[in-house]
Amino acid sequence: MTTNSVNPFDCLPDELIEYIFFTIIYSPPVEPYNHVNNIATSTFYFSHSLHEPYLRRTYKDLTSLELVCRRFYNLLRSSAFWLQKCHRDHVAIGNEPLAISTGIDFRRLYFSNPFHPDYNLLNLNSSNQDQLNQFWTPNVSWEETPVGSDLLYDEFGLVSSCYATSYAWGQYQRDNVQLLRKGEEKLVSINPVIEFTVCVAGRWDCSSICNLELCFSNGHEWKYQRSFSNGDCQWHRLVYRYVNYRQNEMPSHVSIILKGKDQRFWAGNYGTKFAQIKLRLALRQENETENREFEETMLNSQIPQVA
């Protein structure tokens, strides 16, 4: 081969090389109860804790190819490539147009996604008994299946466990929960939504009450109270979206207090039940500029359809 000969590899279009890179993927098997597949909204994602290790392994293999040549390096440093990779590998983003317009690093988002619908800043991956001992007062009990109330299902179609309070105030408390992980500091510039969610329920045979309180590091507070009459044993999802803080002044942490008790002073755990406690970041929806709180009644018959 003469020095002027063309290397056949150089003649390959970038699109073909990118396609080869797209085929490099580690992914969990699709099984019942480990993913969400909503055909109506074209939404598919795995459980965050299940999927992230696979994404990190894929990312590690792909980025090792950057050392092969400058062409590979440039292709694998392209934000457009990583956006497509997020699409193909079911990395849930949310408001994608906003993500693009604000210059989010899709390369990092691929393996470390704080906007995943299932991601929880409260890091509740420890055992239920550990959570009970660490965050709840001693008069609260853990129920693997809710007793005296409707069943509650998570987005994957599994029955949720819950924490039941008693005749004296039972309390869950988390102090100074960090809102950004290391390496996510640049997200402050896009003013993400801080979303808190919890499901609460009473029992069919005993009235109860609950109080919720969020205290942010910038001084903002949100408080909510709800009571349950006899027979109100349905679950209610309470959501608070904190949006209206100053540009580039996102609070660094938040403290959470949940309290509940029954209103008849019965011995045992007949007070308000709490489940699916979640704190996450989300991208703002179009024209979303005000803080919002809303409540959704979770009917026992509304079992998620898992495809």
FIKOL-520911 format. One record per residue (C-alpha): x, y, z. Coordinates in steps of 0.001 Angstrom, whole numbers, padded with zeros to 6 digits, always signed. Layout:
<rs>
XYZ ...
</rs>
This chain:
<rs>
+000000+000000+000000 +001438+003375-000992 +001468+006357+001321 -001294+007929-000783 -003632+004951-000488 -006949+005568+001191 -007726+003567+004303 -011093+001826+003690 -012064+002586+007277 -011840+006302+006568 -014462+005888+003852 -017074+004601+006267 -019719+007252+007052 -020016+008485+010626 -023602+007237+010725 -022431+003638+010286 -019852+003903+013036 -022435+005495+015335 -024821+002633+014573 -022145+000171+015657 -021690+002138+018862 -025451+002085+019435 -025385-001726+019434 -023041-001739+022432 -025473-002056+025319 -025970-003966+028532 -029576-004113+029606 -031602-006043+032187 -034060-008624+030883 -037622-007382+030493 -039584-009173+033199 -042909-008578+034937 -042726-005907+037640 -039281-004495+036725 -040349-001911+034139 -043051+000541+033090 -044437+000353+029574 -047172+002921+029017 -048243+002613+025387 -050557+005624+025598 -047683+007982+026455 -044936+005990+024678 -043117+005694+027998 -040808+002793+028792 -038310+002628+031624 -036796+000133+034023 -036521+000509+037757 -033748+003049+038405 -031802+000876+040850 -031951-002053+038419 -031053-000148+035248 -028269+002211+036351 -025539-000465+036845 -026164-001706+033286 -025955+001838+031916 -022706+002480+033755 -021199-000687+032285 -022287+000351+028781 -020866+003839+029334 -017533+002429+030518 -017163+000220+027430 -018089+003022+025028 -015830+005656+026548 -012886+003241+026456 -013208+003391+022656 -012377+007101+022733 -008720+006078+022990 -008758+004232+019648 -008526+007278+017390 -009504+010926+017137 -012546+010077+015018 -013940+007766+017695 -013152+010394+020313 -015093+013099+018484 -018105+010853+017835 -018274+009683+021446 -017962+013237+022758 -020947+014416+020731 -024010+015466+022728 -026198+014442+019763 -024828+010885+019953 -025592+010587+023672 -029089+012007+023215 -029835+009269+020682 -028221+006704+022965 -030541+007834+025770 -033517+007300+023444 -032431+003846+022347 -031559+002579+025814 -034706+003872+027561 -033082+006589+029665 -036123+008555+030870 -035496+012307+030604 -038859+014048+030907 -039075+017424+029180 -036583+016718+026397 -036948+020053+024519 -036040+021868+027734 -033118+019517+028311 -031780+020291+024830 -032324+024055+025040 -030570+024319+028414 -027548+022345+027247 -027830+019392+029623 -024869+017017+029401 -026530+013925+027905 -023251+012055+028171 -023396+012252+031969 -027190+011965+032050 -026893+008565+030358 -025386+006877+033425 -026337+009331+036193 -029887+010528+035655 -031434+012576+038499 -034620+013047+036421 -035501+009349+036233 -039160+008945+037349 -038163+006187+039778 -035080+007933+041212 -035424+008800+044900 -033118+011237+046682 -034207+009713+049988 -032266+006590+049006 -034779+004148+050431 -032931+001063+049202 -032135-000093+052735 -034339-002709+054342 -037714-001654+055680 -036593-002579+059194 -033499-000356+058888 -035674+002541+057726 -038064+001927+060622 -035228+002047+063150 -033446+005022+061583 -036160+007452+060505 -039394+006594+062330 -040353+006984+065978 -040677+003689+067923 -044494+003692+067984 -044697+003231+064174 -044980-000247+062660 -044114-001534+059203 -046804-003448+057286 -045653-005570+054380 -049222-005408+053062 -051485-002539+054239 -053898-003646+056969 -057326-002013+057257 -056935+000041+054073 -056999-000559+050341 -054012-002128+048655 -051552+000287+047069 -049588-000527+043914 -046401+001093+042684 -045760+002010+039043 -044325-001452+038387 -047483-003237+039517 -046205-004436+042902 -048130-004059+046160 -046462-001381+048303 -045655-001838+051955 -046426+001010+054360 -045766+002490+057786 -048682+002704+060240 -048889+005228+063090 -050612+004831+066448 -052641+006814+069034 -049715+009144+069799 -047995+011091+067041 -045775+008815+064977 -043111+010675+063044 -040787+010254+060076 -037918+012749+060004 -035090+013359+057555 -032770+016304+058119 -030766+018157+055474 -031311+015796+052530 -028917+016866+049776 -030689+017722+046509 -027695+017363+044174 -025177+014553+043988 -021499+015222+043429 -020961+016263+039812 -024513+017612+039379 -023781+021177+040495 -024309+022540+036958 -027987+021566+037148 -028552+024628+039334 -028491+026748+036160 -031619+025060+034743 -033704+025523+037918 -035095+021986+038147 -038380+021266+039908 -038025+019774+043388 -040844+017239+043667 -041944+015552+046875 -044491+012722+046833 -046068+010589+049536 -049113+008306+049674 -051310+008448+052777 -054357+006473+053897 -056630+005946+056867 -058324+002751+058032 -061905+001680+057455 -062538+001433+061205 -060764+004438+062726 -060477+008136+061930 -056983+009622+061750 -054947+012701+060874 -051581+013528+059313 -049268+016544+058998 -046557+017045+056384 -043773+019628+056449 -040881+020464+054120 -038248+023031+055143 -035806+024087+052421 -032356+025545+053015 -033392+028870+051444 -036115+029363+054070 -039064+028193+051968 -041579+025927+053730 -044530+023793+052705 -047061+022453+055208 -050048+020204+054614 -052656+018629+056878 -055215+015966+056067 -057735+014029+058113 -059453+010711+057408 -062970+009914+058560 -064240+006433+059404 -064498+004378+056266 -061957+006440+054280 -059493+003655+053596 -058440+004737+050103 -054900+005840+049381 -054250+009443+048407 -051082+010548+046642 -049939+014006+047756 -047514+015862+045505 -045704+019155+046020 -043658+020695+043190 -041358+023495+044301 -040668+025668+041279 -040737+029312+042276 -037255+029948+043618 -034778+032492+042250 -032803+031774+039109 -029549+029969+039919 -030455+029899+043631 -031744+026361+043986 -031786+025268+047653 -029033+022820+048512 -031006+020617+050895 -034409+020017+052487 -035665+018595+055783 -038797+016441+055890 -041233+015712+058730 -044271+013417+058348 -046581+012903+061357 -049709+010836+061843 -051963+009384+064526 -055456+008018+065037 -058193+010167+066559 -059732+007569+068864 -056682+006738+071003 -056968+003024+070299 -054142+000738+071355 -052279-000540+068321 -051432+001008+064966 -054742+002454+063800 -053373+005839+062732 -052531+007293+059324 -050456+005109+057011 -047582+006389+054857 -046085+004785+051742 -044046+005542+048617 -042192+008498+050141 -040174+010064+047352 -038045+013141+046721 -036744+013775+043219 -035763+016409+040692 -037725+016963+037494 -037465+019178+034450 -040045+021939+034348 -043072+021542+032149 -043939+024226+029620 -045025+027471+031349 -044565+025939+034805 -043629+028908+036986 -045636+028503+040214 -045389+026051+043092 -048120+023430+043026 -049663+020959+045439 -052215+018402+044366 -053851+015227+045559 -054776+012101+043621 -057035+009375+044988 -055600+005930+044291 -058487+003529+043735 -057883-000066+044772 -059010-001223+041327 -056410+000925+039551 -053735-001719+039208 -050987-000577+036774 -051029-002463+033494 -047573-003979+033074 -046765-004953+029492 
</rs>
